[in-house]
Amino acid sequence: MGRIFICTTCNRYAAPPMREMTPGERLARAVEVAAGGSIAVRMVECLNTCPNPCAAALREPGKTVIRFGGLVPEDTQALIEAAEIYAQSPDGELSPTALPGRLHAKVAGRVTLGVSEMARG
């Protein structure tokens, strides 16, 4: 099963009125509903793409982390597809063409963890 980490504080520079979900929370909920339990959605407080919200990341122990920024609800299905592709990859090293087209320009960064970082999880 794949996992998607989604920032719930996006967009912290344009906070919604009280009791309304942030754009990041709305994206997380949309992914949860569309995935129907096939992808684990983890909501986190910050993925450090504040100037380019909303943010999500694909991360599994021992794999390269792929972070996305500038996401909108219309990217929901592409994120789910990317998580499925990522889950099947042995190391998370996905070429840009391996990702759904909607996400090509939304890759905000990649982090390859060293052996010591992987041991810590």
N, CA and C of each residue as an Amber inpcrd file, in Angstrom:
protein
   363
   0.8540000  -1.1880000   0.0000000   0.0000000   0.0000000   0.0000000
   0.8930000   1.2420000   0.0000000   0.5630000   2.1810000  -0.8360000
   1.3010000   3.4320000  -0.8800000   0.8630000   4.3840000   0.2170000
   1.6940000   5.4140000   0.4280000   1.3880000   6.4490000   1.4240000
   1.6270000   7.8140000   0.8160000   0.7690000   8.7390000   1.1640000
   0.9320000  10.1350000   0.7690000   0.8980000  10.9760000   2.0410000
   1.8940000  11.8240000   2.2000000   1.9200000  12.7740000   3.3050000
   1.4400000  14.1070000   2.7470000   0.4590000  14.7130000   3.3800000
  -0.1050000  15.9720000   2.8950000  -0.0590000  17.0060000   4.0100000
   0.4190000  18.1880000   3.6490000   0.5380000  19.2860000   4.6040000
  -0.8440000  19.8540000   4.9190000  -1.1820000  19.8790000   6.1980000
  -2.4900000  20.4200000   6.5850000  -2.4420000  21.8990000   6.9300000
  -1.2300000  22.4620000   7.0130000  -1.1480000  23.8940000   7.2930000
  -1.0950000  24.7180000   6.0160000  -0.9930000  24.0750000   4.8430000
  -1.0700000  24.8160000   3.5800000  -2.4810000  25.3820000   3.4670000
  -2.6510000  26.5490000   3.1920000  -1.7860000  27.6460000   2.9050000
  -1.7170000  28.5330000   4.1470000  -0.6170000  28.4530000   4.8610000
  -0.5120000  29.1950000   6.1220000  -0.4730000  30.7050000   5.9160000
  -0.1820000  31.1660000   4.7000000  -0.1340000  32.6100000   4.4450000
  -1.5090000  33.1760000   4.1010000  -2.4680000  32.3230000   3.8850000
  -3.8420000  32.7660000   3.6030000  -4.7870000  31.8560000   4.3790000
  -4.6840000  31.9130000   5.6770000  -5.4700000  31.0290000   6.5390000
  -6.9610000  31.2100000   6.2970000  -7.7250000  30.1060000   6.3270000
  -9.1750000  30.2050000   6.1340000  -9.8370000  30.7580000   7.3870000
 -11.0720000  31.2010000   7.2550000 -11.8200000  31.6350000   8.4350000
 -11.9250000  30.4890000   9.4480000 -12.1380000  30.8510000  10.6840000
 -12.2730000  29.8480000  11.7480000 -13.2560000  28.7480000  11.3530000
 -12.9150000  27.5350000  11.7320000 -13.7400000  26.3420000  11.5210000
 -13.8240000  25.8910000  10.0740000 -13.0890000  26.5050000   9.1910000
 -13.0280000  26.0160000   7.8080000 -11.7250000  25.2690000   7.6200000
 -11.7520000  24.2600000   6.7660000 -10.5370000  23.5020000   6.5030000
  -9.5690000  24.3320000   5.6730000  -8.2840000  24.1000000   5.8970000
  -7.2750000  24.7380000   5.0570000  -7.2900000  24.0550000   3.6940000
  -6.7190000  24.6970000   2.6650000  -6.6190000  24.0290000   1.3640000
  -5.9030000  22.6780000   1.4630000  -4.8880000  22.5830000   2.3210000
  -4.1920000  21.3120000   2.5050000  -5.0820000  20.2460000   3.1190000
  -5.8920000  20.6430000   4.0910000  -6.8350000  19.6930000   4.6930000
  -7.8730000  19.2370000   3.6680000  -8.3360000  20.1690000   2.8310000
  -9.3050000  19.7950000   1.7910000  -8.6800000  18.8060000   0.8070000
  -7.4120000  19.0460000   0.4280000  -6.7270000  18.1290000  -0.4780000
  -6.5840000  16.7540000   0.1670000  -6.2020000  16.7180000   1.4330000
  -6.0500000  15.4400000   2.1350000  -7.3670000  14.6720000   2.1530000
  -8.4470000  15.3640000   2.4510000  -9.7640000  14.7070000   2.4840000
 -10.1560000  14.2000000   1.0970000  -9.8850000  14.9800000   0.0680000
 -10.2130000  14.5600000  -1.3030000  -9.4340000  13.3030000  -1.6810000
  -8.1640000  13.2490000  -1.3010000  -7.3470000  12.0720000  -1.6040000
  -7.8600000  10.8680000  -0.8220000  -8.1970000  11.0540000   0.4550000
  -8.7330000   9.9520000   1.2580000  -9.9930000   9.3700000   0.6290000
 -10.8970000  10.2320000   0.2240000 -12.1590000   9.7810000  -0.3550000
 -11.9100000   9.0750000  -1.6870000 -11.1150000   9.6830000  -2.5550000
 -10.8700000   9.1100000  -3.8770000 -10.0890000   7.8030000  -3.8030000
  -9.1820000   7.6880000  -2.8390000  -8.3660000   6.4720000  -2.7160000
  -9.1610000   5.3180000  -2.1190000 -10.1940000   5.6310000  -1.3750000
 -11.0430000   4.5940000  -0.8030000 -10.3030000   3.5650000   0.0310000
  -9.2550000   4.0020000   0.7270000  -8.5090000   3.0930000   1.5830000
  -7.3620000   2.3740000   0.8940000  -7.1930000   2.5720000  -0.4110000
  -6.1000000   1.8950000  -1.1240000  -4.7550000   2.5760000  -0.9080000
  -4.7840000   3.8250000  -0.4360000  -3.5760000   4.6010000  -0.1520000
  -3.7330000   5.1590000   1.2620000  -2.6700000   5.0600000   2.0420000
  -2.6920000   5.6570000   3.3830000  -2.3730000   7.1410000   3.2570000
  -3.2210000   7.9810000   3.7950000  -2.9990000   9.4260000   3.7780000
  -2.5880000   9.8500000   5.1800000  -1.4170000  10.4560000   5.2750000
  -0.9130000  10.9550000   6.5470000  -0.9040000  12.4730000   6.4900000
  -1.5880000  13.1050000   7.4180000  -1.6260000  14.5580000   7.4530000
  -0.5240000  15.0520000   8.3820000   0.3040000  15.9570000   7.8750000
   1.4280000  16.5000000   8.6310000   1.3130000  18.0160000   8.6780000
   2.0570000  18.6360000   9.5880000   1.9290000  20.0850000   9.7570000
   2.6900000  20.9180000   8.7470000   3.7920000  20.4410000   8.2130000
   4.5160000  21.2720000   7.2490000   5.4510000  20.4300000   6.4020000
   5.4600000  20.6880000   5.1120000   6.3920000  20.0460000   4.1820000
   7.3100000  21.0760000   3.5290000   7.3320000  22.2610000   4.0850000
   8.2540000  23.3220000   3.6630000   8.1230000  23.7540000   2.2080000
   6.9240000  23.8890000   1.7400000   6.7000000  24.5070000   0.4330000
   5.7400000  25.6800000   0.5720000   5.8280000  26.3600000   1.7030000
   4.8920000  27.4500000   2.0290000   4.6830000  28.4610000   0.9010000
   5.7220000  28.8860000   0.1990000   5.4720000  29.8390000  -0.8880000
   4.7060000  29.2320000  -2.0740000   4.5850000  27.8940000  -2.1080000
   3.9480000  27.2260000  -3.2400000   2.9970000  26.1280000  -2.7340000
   1.9540000  26.5030000  -1.9690000   1.0470000  25.4950000  -1.4240000
   0.1320000  24.9500000  -2.5250000  -0.4680000  23.8710000  -2.3240000
  -0.4720000  22.8570000  -1.2800000   0.6420000  21.8430000  -1.5470000
   1.0840000  21.1750000  -0.4860000   2.2140000  20.2690000  -0.5880000
   1.8370000  18.8420000  -0.1990000   2.5260000  17.8960000  -0.8550000
   2.3870000  16.4800000  -0.5290000   3.7360000  15.8280000  -0.7740000
   3.9430000  14.6920000  -0.1480000   5.1960000  13.9690000  -0.3350000
   4.9380000  12.4730000  -0.3630000   5.7750000  11.7970000  -1.1220000
   5.7970000  10.3410000  -1.1340000   7.0590000   9.9440000  -0.3840000
   6.8920000   9.1030000   0.6320000   8.0420000   8.7140000   1.4340000
   7.8210000   7.3330000   2.0160000   8.8320000   6.5060000   1.8980000
   8.8650000   5.1860000   2.5280000  10.2860000   4.9450000   2.9830000
  10.4790000   4.1860000   4.0480000  11.8310000   3.9160000   4.5330000
  12.7260000   3.3410000   3.4280000  13.9150000   3.9150000   3.3180000
  14.8900000   3.4400000   2.3510000  14.6990000   3.9390000   0.9330000
  13.7340000   4.8000000   0.7290000  13.4630000   5.3080000  -0.6170000
  13.6880000   6.8170000  -0.6850000  13.9510000   7.2890000  -1.8870000
  14.0340000   8.7200000  -2.1380000  12.6710000   9.3460000  -1.8430000
  12.6780000  10.4790000  -1.1670000  11.4490000  11.2210000  -0.8840000
  11.1640000  12.1200000  -2.0860000   9.9340000  12.1160000  -2.5500000
   9.5260000  13.0170000  -3.6360000   8.4750000  13.9530000  -3.0610000
   8.7440000  15.2590000  -3.1600000   7.8510000  16.2730000  -2.6060000
   7.2470000  17.0760000  -3.7510000   5.9710000  17.3920000  -3.6190000
   5.2300000  18.1530000  -4.6230000   4.7160000  19.4430000  -4.0020000
   4.6080000  20.4840000  -4.8040000   4.0410000  21.7420000  -4.3620000
   3.0990000  22.2850000  -5.4210000   2.2810000  23.2420000  -5.0340000
   1.3370000  23.8530000  -5.9680000   0.1910000  22.9320000  -6.3520000
  -0.1620000  22.0310000  -5.4570000  -1.2200000  21.0660000  -5.7490000
  -2.6010000  21.6770000  -5.5640000  -3.5250000  21.1830000  -6.3560000
  -4.9310000  21.6020000  -6.2970000  -5.7830000  20.3370000  -6.2430000
  -7.0440000  20.4490000  -5.8530000  -7.8950000  19.2520000  -5.7710000
  -7.9380000  18.4340000  -7.0710000  -7.7650000  19.0840000  -8.1890000
  -7.7780000  18.3550000  -9.4670000  -6.5820000  17.4110000  -9.6160000
  -5.5930000  17.5340000  -8.7440000  -4.4210000  16.6470000  -8.7690000
  -4.6380000  15.3700000  -7.9620000  -5.7940000  15.2160000  -7.3700000
  -6.0630000  14.0870000  -6.4780000  -5.7560000  12.7420000  -7.1350000
  -6.3290000  12.4750000  -8.2820000  -6.1330000  11.1760000  -8.9290000
  -4.6770000  10.9810000  -9.3430000  -4.0210000  12.0310000  -9.8050000
  -2.6090000  11.9350000 -10.1800000  -1.7510000  11.6030000  -8.9590000
  -2.0640000  12.1700000  -7.7980000  -1.3280000  11.8500000  -6.5720000
  -1.5040000  10.3860000  -6.1880000  -2.7040000   9.8870000  -6.3150000
  -2.9670000   8.4850000  -5.9960000  -2.1800000   7.5840000  -6.9410000
  -2.2060000   7.8960000  -8.2290000  -1.4380000   7.1130000  -9.2050000
   0.0530000   7.1720000  -8.9000000   0.5540000   8.3560000  -8.5560000
   1.9710000   8.5020000  -8.2340000   2.3360000   7.6670000  -7.0090000
   1.4720000   7.6450000  -6.0050000   1.7330000   6.8560000  -4.7970000
   1.7790000   5.3660000  -5.1200000   0.9270000   4.9280000  -6.0080000
   0.9280000   3.5150000  -6.4080000   2.2050000   3.1600000  -7.1590000
   2.6360000   4.0310000  -8.0700000   3.8750000   3.8150000  -8.8240000
   5.0660000   3.8080000  -7.8690000   5.0840000   4.7660000  -6.9720000
   6.1630000   4.9020000  -5.9890000   6.2440000   3.6540000  -5.1050000
   5.1140000   3.1600000  -4.6430000   5.0840000   1.9840000  -3.7730000
   5.6980000   0.7650000  -4.4730000   5.5360000   0.6850000  -5.7720000
   6.0730000  -0.4430000  -6.5360000   7.5550000  -0.3060000  -6.8490000
   8.0970000   0.9000000  -6.7260000   9.5040000   1.1110000  -7.0690000
  10.3900000   0.6560000  -5.9060000  11.5250000   0.0450000  -6.2080000
  12.3750000  -0.4500000  -5.1340000  13.0900000   0.6410000  -4.3400000
  13.3410000   1.8040000  -4.9770000  14.1420000   2.8330000  -4.3200000
  13.5350000   4.2310000  -4.3620000  12.3800000   4.3890000  -4.9720000
  11.7340000   5.6980000  -5.0530000  12.3290000   6.6190000  -6.1050000
  13.3220000   6.1510000  -6.8180000  13.9550000   6.9510000  -7.8770000
  13.0970000   6.8540000  -9.1410000  12.1510000   7.7510000  -9.2590000
  11.2490000   7.7440000 -10.4120000  11.6530000   8.8320000 -11.3910000
  11.7110000   8.4790000 -12.6490000  11.9900000   9.4940000 -13.6650000
  10.7630000  10.3880000 -13.7810000  10.9550000  11.6260000 -14.2400000
   9.7940000  12.5190000 -14.3790000   8.6990000  11.9190000 -15.2600000
   9.0620000  11.1480000 -16.2530000   8.0430000  10.5700000 -17.1330000
   7.2840000   9.4220000 -16.4810000   7.7870000   8.8990000 -15.3640000
   7.0840000   7.8330000 -14.6540000   5.9020000   8.3710000 -13.8600000
   5.9210000   9.6630000 -13.5690000   4.8420000  10.2940000 -12.8190000
   3.7300000  10.7340000 -13.7570000   2.4940000  10.7930000 -13.2630000
   1.4080000  11.3140000 -14.0860000   1.7320000  12.7290000 -14.5860000
   1.3320000  13.0320000 -15.8030000   1.6450000  14.3080000 -16.4490000
   1.3120000  15.5390000 -15.6350000   0.2090000  15.5090000 -14.9000000
  -0.1840000  16.6700000 -14.0860000   0.8680000  17.0370000 -13.0540000
   1.6840000  16.0500000 -12.6580000   2.6350000  16.2740000 -11.5690000
   4.0370000  16.6190000 -12.0450000   4.3120000  16.5220000 -13.3290000
   5.6680000  16.7770000 -13.8320000   6.2210000  18.1140000 -13.3570000
   5.4670000  19.1660000 -13.4950000   5.9450000  20.5070000 -13.1360000
   5.7360000  20.8240000 -11.6510000   5.1770000  19.8910000 -10.8990000
   4.8730000  20.1560000  -9.4930000   5.8310000  19.4600000  -8.5330000
   6.8740000  18.8300000  -9.0710000   7.8820000  18.2290000  -8.1960000
   8.6700000  19.3740000  -7.5710000   8.6070000  19.4820000  -6.2530000
   9.2650000  20.5780000  -5.5380000  10.6250000  20.1680000  -4.9970000
  10.8890000  18.8810000  -4.9710000  12.1860000  18.4290000  -4.4920000
  12.2300000  16.9270000  -4.3210000  13.4610000  16.4400000  -4.2570000
  13.7300000  15.0210000  -4.0000000  14.8200000  14.9620000  -2.9560000
  14.6850000  14.0260000  -2.0440000  15.6990000  13.8490000  -1.0070000
  16.0520000  12.3670000  -0.9760000  17.3300000  12.0990000  -1.1800000
  17.8190000  10.7330000  -1.0530000  18.5200000  10.6330000   0.2880000
  18.0090000   9.7730000   1.1310000  18.5530000   9.6420000   2.4710000
  19.7650000   8.7160000   2.4700000  20.7380000   9.0640000   3.2830000
  21.9110000   8.2140000   3.4520000  21.5970000   7.0480000   4.3580000
  22.5190000   6.1240000   4.4940000  22.3000000   4.9300000   5.2980000
  21.9680000   5.2900000   6.7470000  22.6350000   6.2550000   7.3380000
  22.3490000   6.6020000   8.7340000  20.9500000   7.1720000   8.9010000
  20.4780000   7.9660000   7.9370000  19.1260000   8.5270000   8.0170000
  18.0770000   7.4290000   7.8380000  18.3560000   6.4650000   6.9550000
  17.3990000   5.3930000   6.7160000  17.2290000   4.5400000   7.9730000
  18.2990000   4.3400000   8.7180000  18.2290000   3.5370000   9.9280000
  17.3330000   4.1880000  10.9710000  17.2850000   5.5220000  10.9910000
  16.4340000   6.2430000  11.9410000  14.9850000   6.2820000  11.4950000
  14.7310000   6.0770000  10.1880000  13.3590000   6.0720000   9.6780000
  12.8990000   7.4290000   9.4360000
